[in-house]
Amino acid sequence: MSDSKRVELSVDDGIATIAFNRPDVRNAIDDRMRIELAAALENVESDDAVRAIVLTGNGSAFCAGGDIAGMRQRLKAPAGEVAVNGWKRQRKLHRIVTMLHDLPKPTVAAVNGAAAGLGCDLALCCDFIMASEAAMFTMSFVLRGLVPDGGGMYFLPRRVGLARAKELIFTGRRVEAKEALAMGLADRMTAAATLLKDARTWAKELSQGSASSLALSKAILDQSFELTAEQALALGREAQAICYTTAEHHEAVAAFLAKSKSR
C-alpha cells in the first residue's frame, strides 16, 4: 500500500468521488493522505465539469481517524517542540477542513463503515451524510486524551443540538446508523451494497440547478447561524445581483418564456 494512492479521485457524469484508500489501516489519516486529500479538493473545486462531490472510504471503514502510529512518532519529538509542531500540523489540517466545508458545490459523505475521530469530523464537514447500514460514528477523541480538532465541535452541535453533541464528545460512544439517522447525525440511510450508487444519485439530484446559484446559496447558508437577519438579507441581495448577470439566469428566463409562448 505504500506506493498506492492514499486518496483516489474519479469523475463520472459530473460527480466526483473522493475515496480514502488505506483500507489495511481502516483509512487512518497520515501526513501523505492529508496532502493527497488537499490536492483532490483543489482539483474538484477548479474543475467546472464537477458539479458535486461524494466523499467515501475504500474497504470496510469510512475513516478511522488520525494514524495512531503517527501520533506515537510525533510524541518522540523533544518536549520543547511538541506543542509548536502540533500547532503547525493543526494549521495544515484546518486548511483542509476549510477547503472541504467551503467547496462551492454540494458534498455528500457516503459513510460505508466506521467514521471515527477525525473521520467523523470530515463526514460532518460535508453538506449531507448518507450512511450505509454498516456505518458507525464515534467522536473518539476523548478516548485518546484529545479534543475534536477537525471541525466537529463546530459542526456537530449544528446537526444534533448542543446537549447531544456534548454527550457524544464527552463519552466517545459508538453511534450506529439507525441512531445516527434518528438524531440527525446522518441524513439518509441505505443498504451497504448500494451506498455509492445511491450517494452519487443523490449528489446528482442536488446539483441539477444553476451552479452559480448553488455556490452562492451554500456560502450564505453556511454562515446563517452566525448572521443577523439583516446580514443574511444583505448577503442575499449581493448574491442575487450576481445571479442577474449569469448566463444561467438569462438562459433559464428565455427558456421559460419560450415554453410559455408555445402553449
C-alpha positions in Angstrom: 0.0 0.0 0.0 3.0 2.4 0.5 3.2 3.1 -3.2 -0.5 3.3 -3.8 -2.6 6.5 -3.9 -3.9 7.2 -0.4 -6.7 9.3 -1.8 -8.4 8.2 -5.1 -10.3 10.7 -7.3 -12.6 9.7 -10.1 -15.3 11.7 -12.0 -18.3 10.3 -13.7 -21.2 12.3 -15.2 -20.3 15.4 -13.3 -20.0 13.7 -9.9 -16.5 13.4 -8.3 -15.9 10.6 -5.9 -13.0 11.1 -3.5 -12.1 7.9 -1.7 -9.8 7.4 1.3 -7.5 4.5 0.2 -5.7 2.9 3.2 -8.1 0.0 3.8 -5.4 -2.0 5.5 -5.5 0.5 8.4 -9.2 1.4 8.1 -8.3 4.6 6.2 -6.4 6.2 9.1 -5.1 9.5 8.0 -1.4 10.1 7.9 0.6 13.1 6.5 0.7 11.8 3.0 -3.0 11.2 3.0 -3.6 14.8 4.1 -1.5 16.1 1.2 -3.4 14.0 -1.3 -6.8 14.9 0.1 -5.9 18.6 -0.2 -4.8 18.1 -3.8 -8.1 16.2 -4.6 -10.2 19.0 -3.1 -8.3 21.7 -5.1 -8.8 19.6 -8.3 -12.6 19.2 -7.9 -13.1 22.9 -6.9 -11.3 24.1 -10.0 -12.9 21.7 -12.4 -16.1 23.2 -13.8 -17.2 19.8 -15.1 -17.6 18.6 -11.5 -21.0 19.6 -10.1 -20.9 17.6 -6.8 -18.6 15.5 -4.7 -19.1 12.2 -2.9 -16.6 11.5 -0.1 -16.1 7.9 1.0 -13.7 5.2 2.1 -12.4 2.1 0.4 -12.7 -1.2 2.3 -14.7 -1.7 5.4 -14.3 1.7 7.0 -15.0 5.3 6.0 -12.1 6.7 8.1 -10.7 5.5 11.4 -9.3 9.0 12.2 -5.8 10.0 12.7 -3.0 7.5 12.4 -2.1 6.3 15.9 1.4 5.2 14.8 2.0 8.7 13.6 0.8 10.1 16.9 3.3 7.9 18.8 6.1 9.1 16.5 5.2 12.8 17.0 5.4 12.4 20.7 9.0 11.3 20.4 10.0 14.9 19.5 11.9 17.0 22.1 9.5 18.3 24.7 10.1 21.8 23.7 9.0 21.1 20.1 5.8 19.0 20.6 3.4 22.0 21.0 4.7 24.1 18.2 4.9 21.1 15.9 1.3 20.2 16.8 0.2 23.8 16.1 1.8 23.7 12.6 0.1 20.4 11.9 -3.3 21.8 13.1 -3.0 24.7 10.7 -2.5 22.3 7.8 -5.4 20.2 8.9 -7.7 23.2 9.3 -6.9 24.4 5.8 -8.1 21.0 4.5 -11.3 21.2 6.7 -12.0 24.7 5.4 -11.4 23.6 1.8 -13.9 20.7 2.2 -16.5 22.7 4.0 -16.3 25.7 1.7 -16.4 23.8 -1.6 -18.9 25.8 -3.7 -20.6 22.5 -4.8 -22.8 20.1 -2.9 -20.9 17.5 -0.9 -22.2 14.1 0.3 -20.3 11.9 2.8 -21.1 8.3 1.9 -20.2 6.6 5.2 -19.6 2.9 4.5 -18.3 1.8 7.9 -16.6 3.4 10.9 -16.3 7.1 10.9 -14.2 7.7 14.0 -12.5 10.8 15.4 -11.2 12.9 12.5 -13.1 10.6 10.2 -16.3 11.6 11.9 -15.3 15.3 11.7 -14.6 15.0 8.0 -18.1 13.5 7.4 -19.6 16.3 9.3 -17.8 18.9 7.1 -19.9 17.7 4.2 -23.3 19.2 3.4 -25.0 15.8 3.7 -24.3 12.4 5.2 -25.6 9.2 3.8 -24.9 6.2 6.0 -24.9 2.6 5.0 -26.5 0.1 7.3 -22.9 -0.8 8.4 -22.0 2.8 9.3 -20.8 3.7 12.8 -19.9 7.1 14.1 -17.8 8.0 17.1 -16.2 11.1 18.4 -13.4 9.0 19.9 -11.0 11.9 20.7 -11.7 11.7 24.4 -10.6 8.1 24.4 -7.1 9.2 23.1 -6.9 12.2 25.5 -7.7 14.7 22.7 -10.4 17.1 21.7 -12.1 17.1 18.3 -9.8 19.0 16.0 -11.4 18.6 12.6 -14.4 20.8 12.9 -16.6 18.5 15.0 -17.0 20.9 17.9 -18.5 23.4 15.4 -20.5 21.1 13.0 -21.8 18.5 15.4 -23.9 20.9 17.6 -25.4 22.3 14.5 -26.6 18.9 13.5 -27.7 17.3 16.7 -28.0 20.2 19.2 -25.6 21.3 21.9 -26.5 18.9 24.7 -26.4 15.8 22.4 -23.1 17.0 20.9 -21.6 17.3 24.4 -22.8 13.8 25.3 -21.3 12.3 22.1 -18.0 14.1 22.6 -17.7 13.6 26.3 -18.3 9.8 26.1 -16.8 9.0 22.7 -19.5 6.3 22.4 -20.4 4.5 19.2 -23.5 5.6 17.3 -24.8 3.0 14.8 -26.5 4.0 11.6 -30.1 3.8 12.7 -29.5 6.0 15.8 -27.4 8.4 13.7 -30.3 8.8 11.3 -32.8 9.3 14.2 -30.8 12.0 15.9 -29.9 13.9 12.7 -26.2 12.9 12.6 -26.9 11.2 9.3 -29.5 12.5 6.7 -30.2 9.2 4.9 -29.5 5.5 5.4 -29.3 2.9 2.6 -28.0 -0.6 2.0 -24.3 -1.2 2.1 -24.4 -2.7 -1.4 -25.9 0.3 -3.0 -24.3 3.1 -0.9 -22.1 4.6 -3.5 -24.7 4.4 -6.2 -27.3 6.0 -4.0 -24.9 8.7 -2.8 -24.0 9.6 -6.4 -27.6 9.7 -7.4 -28.4 12.0 -4.6 -25.4 14.2 -5.4 -26.6 14.5 -8.9 -30.1 15.5 -7.8 -28.6 18.1 -5.5 -26.5 19.6 -8.3 -29.0 19.9 -11.1 -29.7 23.6 -10.6 -27.6 26.6 -11.6 -24.0 26.1 -10.3 -23.7 29.8 -9.6 -27.0 29.8 -7.6 -25.9 26.7 -5.6 -22.5 28.1 -4.8 -23.9 31.5 -3.6 -26.7 29.9 -1.6 -24.3 27.4 0.1 -21.9 30.2 1.0 -24.7 32.2 2.7 -26.4 29.2 4.4 -23.1 28.0 5.9 -22.9 31.3 7.8 -26.6 31.7 8.6 -26.4 30.6 12.3 -23.8 33.4 12.9 -25.6 36.1 11.0 -28.4 38.5 11.9 -31.4 38.6 9.7 -30.3 41.9 8.2 -26.8 40.5 7.4 -28.3 37.4 5.8 -30.6 39.6 3.7 -27.7 41.9 2.7 -25.7 38.9 1.5 -28.7 37.6 -0.3 -29.0 41.0 -2.1 -25.4 40.8 -3.2 -25.8 37.2 -4.4 -29.0 37.9 -6.3 -27.3 40.8 -8.1 -24.6 38.4 -9.2 -27.2 35.9 -10.4 -28.9 38.6 -12.5 -25.7 38.7 -14.6 -25.1 35.0 -15.2 -25.7 33.2 -18.4 -27.6 30.5 -16.4 -30.2 33.0 -15.3 -30.6 34.6 -18.8 -31.0 31.1 -20.4 -33.5 30.0 -17.8 -35.7 33.1 -18.3 -35.5 32.7 -22.1 -36.4 29.0 -21.9 -39.3 29.7 -19.6 -40.7 32.4 -21.8 -40.3 30.3 -24.9 -42.1 27.4 -23.3 -45.0 29.8 -22.2 -45.4 31.1 -25.8 -45.6 27.6 -27.2 -48.6 26.7 -25.1 
